[in-house]
Amino acid sequence: MEIQIRRSEATDARAIKEIYEFENAYSGTLQLPHPSIELWEKRISNIPDHVHSYVAMLDGEIVGNLGLMLETNPRRRHVATFGMGVKDHMQGYGVGSALLATAIDLADNWLDLKRIELTVYVDNERALSLYKKFGFTIEGESKAFAFRNGEYVSVYQMARIKV
């Protein structure tokens, strides 16, 4: 099973929308259930210059997506954040690892970024394990950060600092 990573293209909108139709993908991110194709067509066809968007492919099917967003404030240009989603049935097969490795390679070896930040729900143990594997550490917790499934949930603030 070889996962291929490539840049997102405008024609990927429908496939990326399908990722975020899965319960774990929208519950583990700030996406809403039942995304529209129009929303994803707009997002993917108008990617700003400071955003690097990737898809993970397996046997010709797009199974994951990651967006690395560079900070635009001049004093934080050494920082990026990211969001990622993987189809539910593909979680645990290395898709997230392949996407994250690609983003970290870009950050470290091509963009000279010092810091990558993220937020992750405190109950998302699979994601926490992945991020820790790649050197991210918990820097703090934000209580009642987002509303999900009828209740407020907390997130950890995590970062990876290139030494």
For each residue, the residues with C-beta under 8 A, 3 or more apart:
1: 58 93 94
2: 58
3: 56 57 58 63 93 94 95 98
4: 56 57 58
5: 54 55 56 57 98 99 102
6: 54 55 57
7: 52 53 54 55
8: 12 16 44 47 53 54 55 65
9: 12 44
10: 13 41 44 45
11:
12: 8 9 15 16 44 55 62
13: 10 16 17 37 40 41 43 44 45
14: 17 18 37 40
15: 12 18 19 55 61 62
16: 8 12 13 19 20 40 44 55 62 65
17: 13 14 20 21 35 36 37 39 40
18: 14 15 21 22 62 87
19: 15 16 22 25 62 63 64 65 85 86 87
20: 16 17 25 26 29 31 35 40 65 85
21: 17 18 25 26 33 34 35
22: 18 19 25 26 85 87 88 89
23: 26 27 33 88
24: 27 28 86 88 91
25: 19 20 21 22 28 29 31 85 86 87 88
26: 20 21 22 23 29 31 32 33 35 85
27: 23 24 148 149
28: 24 25 85 121 124 127
29: 20 25 26 83 84 85
30: 83 146
31: 20 25 26 35 85
32: 26 35
33: 21 23 26
34: 21
35: 17 20 21 26 31 32 39 40
36: 17 39 40
37: 13 14 17 40 41
38: 41 42
39: 17 35 36 42 43
40: 13 14 16 17 20 35 36 37 43 44
41: 10 13 37 38 44 45
42: 38 39 45 46
43: 13 39 40 46 47
44: 8 9 10 12 13 16 40 41 47 53
45: 10 13 41 42
46: 42 43
47: 8 43 44 51 53
48: 51
49:
50: 69 70 71 72
51: 47 48 67 68 69 70
52: 7 67 68 70 103 106
53: 7 8 44 47 65 66 67 68
54: 5 6 7 8 65 66 67 68 99 102 103
55: 5 6 7 8 12 15 16 62 64 65
56: 3 4 5 62 63 64 65 66 86 95 98 99
57: 3 4 5 6 60 61 62 63
58: 1 2 3 4 61 63 90 93 95
59:
60: 57
61: 15 57 58
62: 12 15 16 18 19 55 56 57 65
63: 3 19 56 57 58 86 87 90 95
64: 19 55 56 84 85 86 87 90 95 96 98 99
65: 8 16 19 20 53 54 55 56 62 84 85 86 99
66: 53 54 56 82 83 84 99 100 102 103
67: 51 52 53 54 82 83 84
68: 51 52 53 54 80 81 82 103 106 107 116
69: 50 51 80 81 82 83
70: 50 51 52 77 79 80 111 113
71: 50 76 77 78 79 80 81
72: 50 76 77
73: 76 77
74: 77
75:
76: 71 72 73 79
77: 70 71 72 73 74
78: 71 112 113 114 115
79: 70 71 76 113 114 115 116 117
80: 68 69 70 71 103 107 111 113 115 116 117
81: 68 69 71 116 117 118
82: 66 67 68 69 100 103 116 118
83: 29 30 66 67 69
84: 29 64 65 66 67 96 99 100
85: 19 20 22 25 26 28 29 31 64 65
86: 19 24 25 56 63 64 65 90 91 95 96 99
87: 18 19 22 25 63 64 90 91 95
88: 22 23 24 25 91
89: 22
90: 58 63 64 86 87 93 95
91: 24 86 87 88 95 96 126
92: 126
93: 1 3 58 90
94: 1 3 97 98
95: 3 56 58 63 64 86 87 90 91 98 99
96: 64 84 86 91 99 100 127 130
97: 94 100 101 130 133 134
98: 3 5 56 64 94 95 101 102
99: 5 54 56 64 65 66 84 86 95 96 102 103
100: 66 82 84 96 97 103 104 130 131 134
101: 97 98 104 105 134
102: 5 54 66 98 99 105 106
103: 52 54 66 68 80 82 99 100 106 107 116
104: 100 101 107 108 116 134 160
105: 101 102 108 109 110
106: 52 68 102 103 109 110 111
107: 68 80 103 104 110 111 113 116 162
108: 104 105 111 112 113 162
109: 105 106
110: 105 106 107
111: 70 80 106 107 108
112: 78 108
113: 70 78 79 80 107 108 116 162
114: 78 79 161 162
115: 78 79 80 159 160 161 162
116: 68 79 80 81 82 103 104 107 113 136 159 160
117: 79 80 81 157 158 159
118: 81 82 131 136 157 158 159
119: 142 145 155 156 157 158
120: 124 127 128 131 155 156 158
121: 28 124 127 146 148 153 154 155
122: 141 153 154 155 156
123: 153
124: 28 120 121 127 128
125: 128 129
126: 91 92 129 130
127: 28 96 120 121 124 130 131
128: 120 124 125 131 132 156
129: 125 126 132 133
130: 96 97 100 126 127 133 134
131: 100 118 120 127 128 134 136 158 160
132: 128 129 135 136 137
133: 97 129 130
134: 97 100 101 104 130 131 160
135: 132 160
136: 116 118 131 132 158 159 160
137: 132 158 159 160
138: 141 156 157 158
139: 156 157 158 159
140: 156 157
141: 122 138 154 155 156 157
142: 119 145 154 155 156 157
143: 152 154
144: 152 153 154
145: 119 142 152 153 154 155
146: 30 121 152 153 155
147: 150 151 152 153
148: 27 121 151 152 153
149: 27
150: 147
151: 147 148
152: 143 144 145 146 147 148
153: 121 122 123 144 145 146 147 148
154: 121 122 141 142 143 144 145
155: 119 120 121 122 141 142 145 146
156: 119 120 122 128 138 139 140 141 142
157: 117 118 119 138 139 140 141 142
158: 117 118 119 120 131 136 137 138 139
159: 115 116 117 118 136 137 139
160: 104 115 116 131 134 135 136 137
161: 114 115
162: 107 108 113 114 115
163:
